[in-house]
Amino acid sequence: MKINNIKSISFFAFLFAFKAVIAQQQPNILWIVTDDQRYDSVKTFNQALHGRDNSELGYIESPNVDALAAQGTTFVNTYCQATGCAPSRAAMHQGRYPFRSGVYEFEYHNNKAEHMQPSFPEQLTSLGYQTFHVGKLGYRLKGLKDDGTTKSHKVYQTDIDFRALGKQGLTDYSGGGWWKEIDGVTYQKPIKDMSFFVTPEGKFEYVSEDLNEQTDKYKHVAKEVTEKYDLIRHYKKGKQESLYKGMIISGVSPQPAGKTRDGYYAHFLNEYLVNENKPFNAGKLKFKGVNPNKPVFAHIGFDFPHTPVLPPADFRKRFQKHTYKVPEFSQEEFRSMAAQMKRQVNSKPSYHFTKEEQQKMIQDYYAFCAYGDQLVGQSVKNFVDYSKKHNQPWMIIYVCGDHGWKLNEHGAISKFTPWEWDSHNPIIVVSSDKNKFPAGKVVKEFTEFVDIAPTALNAAGANLENKEYKHLDGIDLAKTVAKKAPVRDYIIGESHAVTGPRAYIRTKEYVLSLQTRPTKKEGENMLWALNASWEDLDPAMYHTTKDPEELKNIAFDKKYKKIAEKMKNKLLTIVLGDNRVEINWEKWGTGTKVFRSNFAPGAHDYKLNLN
């Protein structure tokens, strides 16, 4: 009996060791996504695309991302699938184009609609990974209960939410949400549109018009913080600047570097990695650290340089020494602009700002990016150190922005349009396997955000030919490096937020965007664009090799009529006819009714001959 027990123990010890070896063959993966970041804030991308170190607007710093690029492969012509936070992040998490997922803007959606599939972090869990997230997620997926109501849906096994950190003071600023209790006082009505700053001493400085309607206690705070933190809020021409409303486009953080909300994200990623199989605290919240016997997938969603643009004081001071070129805006450009794109410019104009405001806006934006670069470097080092400590392979996927940002290009700030500054977001992949992702390599072929999911899954050992991965729209970036992937003649995307429904297609020489329907109502007039007039399609077309700043809309220039027609047909056939879905998600994502259009299956073949 004793001998049998010894044999049994030996067998299980062998089995455990065997499983550990198999697990270690799966790389630890760190996925970094920044928010609203322009590609020209990174030296490596400027060099690869334009042959210069700095932005055309002026001075930038990015030593850590540059070092990352030197260690891995840069996909410098990557484009996002939607130029708004939530639909872009849905495309990344699901590995699907908006027209295949039915997520076009900021709608909540659920996991029970018949076309829905698990996100790729959930699929990694089924492959044996432990999953971790800290920071901004922006993936508005809900679980749908049997009674038709929604609940939170756990995408990551360990999830440290940025709002939870903020309410504990582990931040420099937080905004949004509804509050019932403030400083121990419960109010009759929940306080909406609450924002607050946190001082180094841990004091909360509350700013809310709604709060001030219920008490006089905080009426002085908005003016005080505006002056103390040198805040500039967005305002429209002819309207008085508000102390409460308007996104903060310039200012200084109340906290030093490392103690901002992004600083805490980097900190808690490290806490997760160093507290192996041990509990650790994020304020009052308790979490368990990583298990080194399992591969780990960690996602850090940085907020920088999304508004409020609040770089720490030392970074801000350094960048205020530089004078930046402010993009000019002309009425001639505005007159030829598509109506939907005018809508975004009119929503967030910046051409009317004073010269001082425009300078501060640009200085603080790039200063914020430089601070974020430092945190990216810190996160990468901690992750690689952990992997090397355990002799485990690793991979890092760095995404420069969930989309881009305008800094007075086209007369506006913000995103939501198909212009270059809104949609061009390079990716860097670094791996301990230098054969798959060679150090210092720059890939100039088109790549897309939908490529992230298959890249991570294939690295984790998934067979992408299996049925559970057939819904993925992207291409494993390792195949692109190895030249075993189809070469894209174009990229595509679609976004409905702010502009209204609009799809875009971009080749190496041209970009065309069109209105896809007259309303946002799901399932209604799905094929409207196929028979609409050219004028009703509200076209915007730019010859990017001749007009890289995309200033002259040539959609109605007869010289480009044939090219425009080919691009229109390709775009509409794909986004309207190659397995399009629209879902009546209803309020809070409770709906599951799916509308389909599939009159041109296979139209998205990456080929477009404009000759």
N, C-alpha and C positions, 0 to 999 in steps of 0.2 A: 504493500500500500504506500509505503514511504517512497519507494522508487518511482511508482506511478505519479505521485505528487510532484516529485522532482522533474520528471519528464514533462508533466503538464505545465509546470512553472516555466521550464525552459522553452516550451513551444510558444507560450503566450509572450514571453520575453522577446523571442525571435519575431513574433508577429507584430508586436509593438514597435520593435526596432525597424522592421521592414516598412511599416506604415509611416514611420517618421522619415525614412529615407525617401519614400515616394512623395511625401508632403514637401520635403525640401527641394524636390525637383521642380515644384511649382514656385515661381518667384514671388516674393513679397512685392506688392504693387502699391505705389503711392501715386494718387491722382490729385493734381493741384489745378484748381480753376480760380482765376481772378475774375473781377467783376467790372465791366465797362472799360476794359483796358485797351487802349490803342496800341497797334503793333509798333508805332514809331517811338514808343517809350523804351524800347530795347535796342541796344547798339547792334547786336548780332543781326537783327532783322533789317535794320537800316542799311547795314553793310551788304547783306545778301540781295536786297531789293533795289537799293539806290546807290551803293558804293560810297556811303558816307557813314560817319559814326553817330552823328546827332540827328534829331528830327529836323525837318525843313523849318520848323518853327523855332528851333534853338536847342539849348543844352539839355541833355538827359544823362542819367546814370543807371547802369544795370549790370554791375560786375558779377553778381551771383547767377543771373540767368545766362549771361555770356559764358560763364564757366560751365554751366549745365550744357549749353549748346556745344562747347568744345569737347565734352565727354560723350555726347550722343549725336543723334540725327535730328536735324531741323527740317520740318515740313513747312516751308516758308510761304507756300501758297495755299494754306488751309482757309476755308471759308465756313462761316456758321450757317445753320439752316433756318434760323429765324433771328431777327434783330431786336428781340426783346428777351429779358432775363428768363422768364418762366418757360416759354416755348423752346428756347434754345437749350435750356437744361433738360427739358423733357426729351428733346431729340438726342442729347448725349446719353441720358440714362436709359432710354429705350432703344437706342441705335436705329431710330426710324425717322424718316422725313415727316414734317408736320402733316402732309397730305396722306400719309399712311397711318399716323397715330390719331389724327383728329384733334390734336392739341395745337391751336393756332395763336393763342395769346395767353391771357392770365387766368383762364378758366380752371376751376377745380375739376378734376376728372377722377374716375374710379377704376378699380381693378377687375370689375365684373362684366364690363362690356365685352361682347363675344370676341372681338378682335384683339383684346388686350393680352399682353404677354408679360412675364416678370421682367423687371429691370435687370440690367446686367450685374449690378451688385448682388441682387437676390440670386441670380444664376451662379455667381461665384460662390455663394454660400452652399449651393447644392454640389459644388465641385470640391468642397472641403475647406473653404476659406472662412476665416473669421473676418467680419467687416466692421469698419469704424468710420465715423464721420464727425467732423467738428466744423462749426462755422455756418456760413450761408448754404442752404440747400436749394431753395427755389423750385423744387420739384413738387408740384401741388397735387400729388396723388393721394386719394382717400381710399379707405376700405369701405365697402358697401355691405351693410348688415341686412339680414333677412327682412327686417321691417321697413326697408327702403331708406333708412337714414345712414349717414356716414360716420365713420370713426377714423382715427388716425391709423395710418398704415406704416408698418415698420419696414423701411427699406434697408436700414443698416442695423446690425445687431447692437452696436454701441453707438449712440447718437447724442452728441453734446450740442444742444441747440443754442444758437447765438442769442435768442431772446431770453432763454433761461439764465444765461451768463449775465446778460445786461441787467436783468431785474435784481441781481445780487451785487451789482456795482462792479462786476468784472469787465469793465469796458470804459470807454471815454465818452461815448454817445450812444443813445438808442432812440429809436423813433417808431411810431405806429402802435397799433393795438389799443385795447380798451382796458382801463384801470377802474377798479371799484374802491380800492383803498390806497391812500397816499399818506405817508408819515403817520400811520396808525389811525387815520381818520377815514371812516367809511362814508361815501357820498351817496346821495339819494339816487342820482343817475350815474351810470358808468361814464367815466371820462374818456372821450374819444380823441383821436389825433394827438395823443400824448407823446412828447419827446422830452429827453432829459440829458443833461451833461453830468459827468461824474468827476469831481475834483480829486487831486492826489490824496486828499485827506478823507476821501470816501463820501463827501457830501453830494447829495443829489440836487441838481438845479432844474426844476420842472418848468417846461414851456408848453402852455396849452391855452388857447382861447376858451375852449370848453370848460377847463378847470377854473378859469378866472370869472366865468359867469356864475359859478357856485360859491366862490370865496375870494376875498381880497388879499389873501395871504401871499399869493405868488405873483401879483400883478406887476411888480417891479422887475421880475427875473428876466423876462424876455429882453428888455432894454439893456440890462446889465450884461447878460451873456453876449449879446450882439456886439457890445463895445469891448468887452474883455477878450473875446476870442476873435475879434476883427471879422465878423461874419458878413458875407455878401450872399443874399438870397436871390434866386432868380425872380425877375419881375418883367412884366410886359411893358412895352412902350406906352407912355401916357398914364401909367398906373403907379400909384405910390408904393414904394417898397414896404413890405410887411415885416413885422418883427416875429411873426408866427408862421406864415405860409410862404411857400416857395422853397424849392430845394436849395440847400446850402452848397454853393459852388466855389466858395473860397473861405478860408479861415484857418485857425490853428487849433490843434488838439489841446484839451485841458490836461492831458496826461503825457508823460515822457514816453519815448520809444520803449516798446516792450510791454507797456501797460494799457495800450489801446485795445479795442476789441480784436483787431487782427493779431496783435501781440499775444493775447490770451489764446487765440486759436493755435498758434505755433507752440505755445507753452503746453497746452493740454494734449496736443499730439505727442509731445515728448513724455509727458506724464504717463500716458497710455503705454508707451514703449518701454519706459524704464521700470514701471511697476509690474513686472512679470508675474502673472497669476496672483497679484495682490490687489487689494482695494486701494483706490485713491479718491480724493475729493476734488470736485470743482465747485468751490464754495460749499454750500450745504448739500449739493448733489453728490451721490456716491456712484462710482463706476468701478469696474474690474479691469485690471491691466491685461496686456496681451498674453496669450498662451504661446510660448516659443515652439511648441510641438506642432503647431498648425500654421500654414501660410496665412499671411495677413494682407487684406486689401484695405488701405486707409485713404480716405478722401478728405481733403481740407479745402473748404470753400472760403477763400479770402473775400472780404468786402471791398478792399481797396481796388481801384480808385473811385468806386461808386460814391455818389453823394451820400452823406455830407463829406465834402472834400476837406479833411482836417489832418494835414500832416503834422507830426510832432514838431515842436518849436525849432530844434536844431536843424532838421531837414529844411523847414520852411525858410529859415534865415539864410541858409546856403543858396537856395534857389532864387531868393529875392535879389541876389547879386547879378542875376542874368536878365537881359532884356530879350523878349521874344517877339518874333514876327507874328503879327495878328493877320489871319487870312482876311482878304478883302471880300466884300459882298457887293454885287452890282444888281441894279434893277433889271438890267438886260437878262441876267441869269434867271432872276425870279419870274420874269414874264414868260420865258420858255419852259419853266418848270412844270412837271405834271401836277395836277390839282391835288392828288393824294399826298404828294411830297411837300407841296405848299402847306398842307394841313399840319404837318409836323413842324415845319419852320415857323408857322404862325403860333403853334402851341408852345414852342420853346425857343423864341428868337433871342439872339444875342448881339445882332448888328447895331442895336441902339445903346449898348452898354458904353460907359465912358472908357477912355483909353486906359485909365488906371484900373478900372474893374476888369477889363479884358486881360491886362497884364497879370493881375493877381490871380485870375481864374486859371490862366495857363501855367504860371509859376507853381501854384499850389497843386495843380493836377500832376505835373511831372515830379514835384517833390514827394507827393503821396506815392507815386509809382516807385520812386527810388527807395522810400522807406519799405514798401512792400517787397521790393527786390531783396532787401536784407532779410526779411522774414522767410521768403522762399528759400534763400540759402541756408538759414538756420534749420528749417524743416527738412530739407534734403539731407543735410549733414546728419541730423539725428536719426533719420530713417535708414540711411546707408550704414551708419555706425551700428545700429541695431542688427541689420542684416549680416554685416561682416562679423559681428560678435558671435553670431550663431552659425557662421559659415553657410549662409543661405543665399541663393540667387535673388536678384531684385530687379525691379523695373520702376522707372518714374515716368509718368505722363504729365507734362506741363502744358496747360492751355492758357494762352495769353488772352484772357477776357472771354466771357460768355458771348460777347459781341463787342463792337467798338464804341466809339464816342466822338462826337464832333466838338471841336474847339473853335467855333465860329466859321468853320467851313460851311458853305451854303447859307451863311447867315444865322446859324442856329447852334445850340448845344443839344445834348442828349443823343438818342439812338433812333431805332424804329424804321429807318429807311434803308433801301438797298444800295446806297452809295458805298464806295470803297471803305470809308472811315467807319462805317457802321458794321461791316460784314467780314472784313479781312482779319483773321485771328490765327496766327501761326501756332503750331504745336511742336514741342520738343519731346522726343522719347529717348531716354537714357536707360541702358540695360547693362547688367553685368555680363551679358552675352553680346560681345562686340561684333560677332559675326552677323547677328540679326540687325543690330542698330549700331553701325560703325561710328566711332568717335569723329567729330568734326565734319560729318557728311551733311550736305545741304541738298534736299530733294526739292526740285522746282515744279514737278508735276502737280496738278490740282489734287488736293485732298479735302476732306470734309469732316465736320463734327460727328457724323454718323459712323465714322471709321474708328472712333475711340472704343466702342463696345466690343466689336470683333477683335480688335488688337489685344485688349485685356483678356478676353475669354480664350483666345487662341494661345496666348502665353501661359494661361492657367491650365492648359491641357484639353480644352473643349474641342471636340470635332465639329467644326462649323457646318459640316454637311448633314449633321443630324437634324431631325425635324424640329427639335426645340429651339434651334437657332435659325431656322429658315426665314423668320420674319425680319431678320437684321438686314438693313439696307446698305450698310457700309462695307468697306474692304479692310482687311487686316493690313496695317501699315507695314508689317514685316514683309508682306508679299509685294507691296509697292517698292520697298527698298531693293528687294531681290529681283525686281522687274518681272514678276510673275503675275502681276495684276493688270487688268485692262487700264489703258491710259485714258483719262477723262478729257474729252474735248470741252467740257463745260461743267459748271457746278450749278445747283439749283437750290431754291429756298422759297419759303412763303411765310408771311407774317401779317396778322390782322390788327395788331394793337396800334392805336393812335391814327395811323394812316387809313385804316379800313383794309379789307381783303386785298392783298397784293402779292404777286409771285414774281420771282426774278430768275434770270438765267445769265450766266457770265461765261464768256470765252476768253481766250488770251488777248483778243482784240476789241471785244465789244461787251457791253452789258445792256440788257433790256429788262425792264420791269413793267408789269401790266396789272390793272385792276381785274380781279378774277370774278367779281360778282357785285351787284349793286347794294346788297345788304349782308349782314352777318348771320342771318337766321339759318341754322343748320338744315341741310336737306332741301332748301328752297333755291330755285334757280341755279342749281349746281353747274349746269352746262351753258349758262348765260353767255359766257365769254366766247364760246365757239361761234356764235352768230352775231355778236355785238360788232358795231362799227369800230374802225380804228380810233376814231375820236372818243367813242364811249369807253374804250379800253384804257384811256388816259395814259398813253405810252410815255415812257422815259427811256431814251436810248443814247448811249455815249460811245464814241469811238476812242477807247481808252489809250491806245498807243499814240494817238495824235492829241488827245485831250485827257491826260492822266488825272487832272483835277475834277473831271466830270462836270464841266460848267456849261457846255453847249448841248442842249437836247436836240438831237438830229432825227428824232422820230418822224418828223414830217418833211425831212429833206429827201427829195426824189432820188438823189444819188444812192441812197441807202435802202431804197424800197424793197429790193429783192432780198437783201440780207435780213432786213427787219421781218419780212414775211417768213423766211425760214426759221428765224429764232422764235417768232411768235408761235408758229405751228408746232415746233418742238416743245416749247415750254408748256403750252396749253394741252397738248396731247399727253404729256407726262403727268402734270399735276391734276388735270381733270379726268384723265382716262386710264391711267395705269394704276388701278387698284386704289382709287381715292376713297377715303372714308370721312364722313362728318358725323358727329354724335351730338345728340341733344343731351348735353351733360346736366342741364338744369341747375338749380341753385345748390351750391356746395358739392357739386359733382354727383348728384343722386341719380341722374338719368343714364340709361343704357341703350337708348334707341339709336341704331346705326343706319346711316344712309350710305349707299355705295355707288360708285361709278367706275366701271371697268371696261370701257369700250375699246381700249388700246393696250392690252396687256403686253408687257415687254418693250414698250416704247422707250423706257429709260434704259438705253443701251450704251450710254457714254459717248456716242458718236454724233457729230454734227458737222457736216461739210458745208462751209459757207462759200466755196468757190463756184 
